[in-house]
Amino acid sequence: MTSKTLQSLLWVFVVAVPLNYLWELAQAPLYVGLERYTAAVFWHRFVASLGDGIMVMIIFTAGWITFHRWDWFYSPGITGYLLMLTAGLILAVLVEWVAVHSLERWKYAENMPTLPGLGIGLVPIAQMLVLPPLVFRTASHWLSRKNENCL
């Protein structure tokens, strides 16, 4: 793994965590026990955003393996965006299903819209569909500007 690859992976993570943290805070009231913003909720949502950052890094790796390029997300094209959406959907469904139904790590409040048949939250699924393209776009923009300034 080259230093540019590691740098890209780091930038993707650095962008992913705060964006996911904001989403996590916004959706907190949709979970049982997180309806009110307390210090514990802010911490719990931060830890969740670290996990979300790891999920985005998994999407990065899936693209790297699929396209044989570490910089695939600079110009992802339709296939790159399809990879982001497909991997994001699979990861979100797996994490939600296991956490809610198998491990019982969290429960949804009554106002959480759920996917019929699977009983998993639509908002966390939407999170992994909406944020990865935004994360990759932002990270590629920052990395491009950083590389321009180094010339």
C-alpha positions as a Python dict, from the first residue, in 0.01 Angstrom:
ca = {
    (1, 'M'): (0, 0, 0),
    (2, 'T'): (150, 331, -109),
    (3, 'S'): (157, 651, 94),
    (4, 'K'): (-96, 807, -147),
    (5, 'T'): (-335, 518, -85),
    (6, 'L'): (-297, 552, 291),
    (7, 'Q'): (-340, 927, 265),
    (8, 'S'): (-660, 881, 63),
    (9, 'L'): (-794, 627, 309),
    (10, 'L'): (-720, 865, 597),
    (11, 'W'): (-890, 1159, 421),
    (12, 'V'): (-1196, 947, 345),
    (13, 'F'): (-1220, 851, 713),
    (14, 'V'): (-1161, 1210, 832),
    (15, 'V'): (-1443, 1333, 608),
    (16, 'A'): (-1674, 1038, 681),
    (17, 'V'): (-1675, 1059, 1060),
    (18, 'P'): (-1800, 1419, 1107),
    (19, 'L'): (-2059, 1391, 829),
    (20, 'N'): (-2189, 1066, 976),
    (21, 'Y'): (-2181, 1217, 1326),
    (22, 'L'): (-2416, 1494, 1215),
    (23, 'W'): (-2649, 1235, 1059),
    (24, 'E'): (-2628, 1019, 1372),
    (25, 'L'): (-2723, 1315, 1591),
    (26, 'A'): (-3014, 1405, 1364),
    (27, 'Q'): (-3154, 1051, 1370),
    (28, 'A'): (-3094, 992, 1744),
    (29, 'P'): (-3458, 1061, 1843),
    (30, 'L'): (-3562, 771, 1617),
    (31, 'Y'): (-3403, 524, 1863),
    (32, 'V'): (-3535, 413, 2200),
    (33, 'G'): (-3342, 583, 2480),
    (34, 'L'): (-3190, 850, 2258),
    (35, 'E'): (-3492, 1078, 2230),
    (36, 'R'): (-3332, 1354, 2438),
    (37, 'Y'): (-2988, 1498, 2372),
    (38, 'T'): (-2766, 1419, 2670),
    (39, 'A'): (-2390, 1382, 2702),
    (40, 'A'): (-2436, 1005, 2674),
    (41, 'V'): (-2627, 1046, 2346),
    (42, 'F'): (-2356, 1271, 2201),
    (43, 'W'): (-2092, 1012, 2296),
    (44, 'H'): (-2299, 715, 2176),
    (45, 'R'): (-2359, 883, 1839),
    (46, 'F'): (-1987, 967, 1808),
    (47, 'V'): (-1894, 601, 1857),
    (48, 'A'): (-2157, 507, 1597),
    (49, 'S'): (-2004, 759, 1353),
    (50, 'L'): (-1665, 587, 1392),
    (51, 'G'): (-1833, 263, 1284),
    (52, 'D'): (-1991, 448, 993),
    (53, 'G'): (-1645, 575, 898),
    (54, 'I'): (-1520, 217, 890),
    (55, 'M'): (-1814, 120, 668),
    (56, 'V'): (-1717, 398, 424),
    (57, 'M'): (-1358, 268, 428),
    (58, 'I'): (-1496, -76, 338),
    (59, 'I'): (-1670, 86, 40),
    (60, 'F'): (-1336, 253, -50),
    (61, 'T'): (-1169, -89, -40),
    (62, 'A'): (-1445, -249, -247),
    (63, 'G'): (-1389, 16, -514),
    (64, 'W'): (-1013, -31, -499),
    (65, 'I'): (-1050, -406, -548),
    (66, 'T'): (-1317, -370, -818),
    (67, 'F'): (-1152, -97, -1025),
    (68, 'H'): (-788, -186, -946),
    (69, 'R'): (-720, 180, -860),
    (70, 'W'): (-693, 343, -519),
    (71, 'D'): (-813, 676, -667),
    (72, 'W'): (-1129, 533, -825),
    (73, 'F'): (-1350, 776, -633),
    (74, 'Y'): (-1195, 1088, -793),
    (75, 'S'): (-1404, 1025, -1105),
    (76, 'P'): (-1629, 735, -1010),
    (77, 'G'): (-1863, 750, -1308),
    (78, 'I'): (-2185, 554, -1308),
    (79, 'T'): (-2017, 226, -1212),
    (80, 'G'): (-1842, 389, -918),
    (81, 'Y'): (-2164, 541, -790),
    (82, 'L'): (-2342, 209, -837),
    (83, 'L'): (-2068, 43, -634),
    (84, 'M'): (-2110, 306, -357),
    (85, 'L'): (-2487, 258, -351),
    (86, 'T'): (-2477, -122, -368),
    (87, 'A'): (-2206, -162, -104),
    (88, 'G'): (-2369, 102, 117),
    (89, 'L'): (-2706, -71, 93),
    (90, 'I'): (-2563, -415, 169),
    (91, 'L'): (-2358, -286, 465),
    (92, 'A'): (-2647, -85, 609),
    (93, 'V'): (-2896, -371, 582),
    (94, 'L'): (-2650, -619, 736),
    (95, 'V'): (-2552, -390, 1024),
    (96, 'E'): (-2911, -292, 1102),
    (97, 'W'): (-3044, -647, 1075),
    (98, 'V'): (-2774, -794, 1299),
    (99, 'A'): (-2786, -508, 1553),
    (100, 'V'): (-3165, -499, 1580),
    (101, 'H'): (-3270, -862, 1536),
    (102, 'S'): (-2970, -1076, 1630),
    (103, 'L'): (-2769, -880, 1888),
    (104, 'E'): (-3052, -651, 2005),
    (105, 'R'): (-2800, -365, 2038),
    (106, 'W'): (-3065, -99, 1973),
    (107, 'K'): (-3437, -56, 1926),
    (108, 'Y'): (-3628, 186, 1711),
    (109, 'A'): (-3867, 442, 1849),
    (110, 'E'): (-4222, 432, 1711),
    (111, 'N'): (-4149, 720, 1471),
    (112, 'M'): (-3864, 534, 1290),
    (113, 'P'): (-3984, 440, 943),
    (114, 'T'): (-3893, 78, 877),
    (115, 'L'): (-3847, -139, 572),
    (116, 'P'): (-4152, -367, 543),
    (117, 'G'): (-4070, -733, 585),
    (118, 'L'): (-3726, -675, 733),
    (119, 'G'): (-3819, -442, 1019),
    (120, 'I'): (-3504, -233, 986),
    (121, 'G'): (-3484, 145, 984),
    (122, 'L'): (-3505, 334, 658),
    (123, 'V'): (-3316, 635, 793),
    (124, 'P'): (-2992, 446, 870),
    (125, 'I'): (-3021, 272, 533),
    (126, 'A'): (-3059, 611, 364),
    (127, 'Q'): (-2750, 726, 554),
    (128, 'M'): (-2529, 472, 377),
    (129, 'L'): (-2684, 561, 42),
    (130, 'V'): (-2659, 940, 72),
    (131, 'L'): (-2338, 1003, 265),
    (132, 'P'): (-2073, 784, 93),
    (133, 'P'): (-2102, 970, -242),
    (134, 'L'): (-2080, 1299, -52),
    (135, 'V'): (-1783, 1175, 151),
    (136, 'F'): (-1594, 1055, -156),
    (137, 'R'): (-1670, 1373, -350),
    (138, 'T'): (-1550, 1591, -61),
    (139, 'A'): (-1238, 1380, 3),
    (140, 'S'): (-1142, 1378, -366),
    (141, 'H'): (-1187, 1755, -384),
    (142, 'W'): (-966, 1812, -77),
    (143, 'L'): (-704, 1564, -197),
    (144, 'S'): (-695, 1725, -543),
    (145, 'R'): (-648, 2071, -390),
    (146, 'K'): (-379, 1939, -157),
    (147, 'N'): (-195, 1778, -450),
    (148, 'E'): (-221, 2101, -656),
    (149, 'N'): (-67, 2298, -369),
    (150, 'C'): (223, 2052, -349),
    (151, 'L'): (326, 2108, -712),
}
